[in-house]
Amino acid sequence: MRFLTVLEYFMLQLCFYVLVWVIHEYTAFLLLVIIPPITIAILLLSFVFQQIDPAKIPKSYYGYMLATIIAPILVAVVYFSLTGFNQEWMWE
């Protein structure tokens, strides 16, 4: 079985987040607020645990986690720069 490379995973996530932003901005914003902080916490905890007790975590794991953090933020920055930060659902 062939697994996705970090770049393929990143591109897949970009496509997913672009699709979500286009379909429903509010849901995409909630995903932006929820997923990166949780992923950052998991990444930091795994890094700390790796330093305490080496468990041979592959380097690609950290790449996948960084892709999970960067993809929604990058799509949101591009989306807000194109449409402006003043969204209708923010003022309802």
C-alpha positions as CSV (number, residue, x, y, z in Angstrom):
1,M,0.0,0.0,0.0
2,R,1.4,3.4,-1.0
3,F,1.0,6.2,1.6
4,L,0.7,9.9,0.7
5,T,3.8,12.0,0.9
6,V,3.8,15.1,3.1
7,L,3.4,17.3,0.0
8,E,0.5,15.2,-1.4
9,Y,-1.1,15.3,2.0
10,F,-0.6,19.1,2.2
11,M,-2.1,19.6,-1.3
12,L,-5.1,17.4,-0.4
13,Q,-5.7,19.5,2.7
14,L,-5.5,22.7,0.7
15,C,-8.1,21.4,-1.7
16,F,-10.3,20.4,1.2
17,Y,-10.1,23.7,3.0
18,V,-10.6,25.7,-0.2
19,L,-13.7,23.7,-0.9
20,V,-15.0,24.2,2.7
21,W,-14.3,28.0,2.5
22,V,-16.2,28.3,-0.8
23,I,-19.2,26.2,0.4
24,H,-19.6,27.5,3.9
25,E,-17.4,30.2,5.4
26,Y,-18.7,29.8,9.0
27,T,-17.8,26.1,9.1
28,A,-14.4,26.8,7.6
29,F,-13.8,29.5,10.2
30,L,-14.7,27.2,13.0
31,L,-12.3,24.6,11.6
32,L,-9.6,27.2,11.4
33,V,-10.1,28.1,15.0
34,I,-10.3,24.5,16.3
35,I,-7.9,22.3,14.2
36,P,-4.6,24.2,14.3
37,P,-4.5,24.8,18.1
38,I,-5.4,21.2,18.8
39,T,-2.7,20.0,16.3
40,I,-0.1,22.4,17.8
41,A,-0.9,20.9,21.2
42,I,-0.5,17.4,20.0
43,L,2.7,18.2,18.1
44,L,4.2,19.9,21.2
45,L,3.2,17.0,23.5
46,S,4.6,14.4,21.1
47,F,7.9,16.4,20.8
48,V,8.2,16.6,24.6
49,F,7.4,12.9,25.0
50,Q,9.9,12.1,22.2
51,Q,12.6,14.0,24.2
52,I,11.7,12.2,27.4
53,D,11.4,8.7,26.1
54,P,12.6,8.2,22.4
55,A,9.9,6.1,20.7
56,K,11.3,6.2,17.1
57,I,8.6,8.5,15.8
58,P,9.3,9.0,12.0
59,K,10.3,12.4,10.8
60,S,7.4,12.4,8.4
61,Y,5.0,12.5,11.4
62,Y,6.2,16.0,12.2
63,G,5.8,17.0,8.5
64,Y,2.2,15.7,8.5
65,M,1.5,17.6,11.6
66,L,3.0,20.9,10.3
67,A,1.0,20.4,7.1
68,T,-2.2,20.0,9.2
69,I,-1.3,23.3,11.0
70,I,-0.2,25.4,8.0
71,A,-2.9,24.3,5.4
72,P,-6.0,25.9,7.1
73,I,-4.1,29.0,8.1
74,L,-2.7,29.5,4.6
75,V,-6.1,29.0,2.9
76,A,-7.8,31.4,5.4
77,V,-5.1,34.1,4.8
78,V,-5.6,33.8,1.0
79,Y,-9.4,33.7,1.3
80,F,-9.6,36.8,3.6
81,S,-7.1,38.7,1.4
82,L,-9.2,38.0,-1.6
83,T,-12.7,38.7,-0.1
84,G,-11.9,41.0,2.8
85,F,-12.1,40.2,6.4
86,N,-15.6,41.7,6.8
87,Q,-17.8,38.6,6.3
88,E,-21.6,38.7,6.5
89,W,-21.9,35.9,9.0
90,M,-19.7,37.8,11.5
91,W,-22.3,40.6,11.8
92,E,-25.5,38.5,12.0
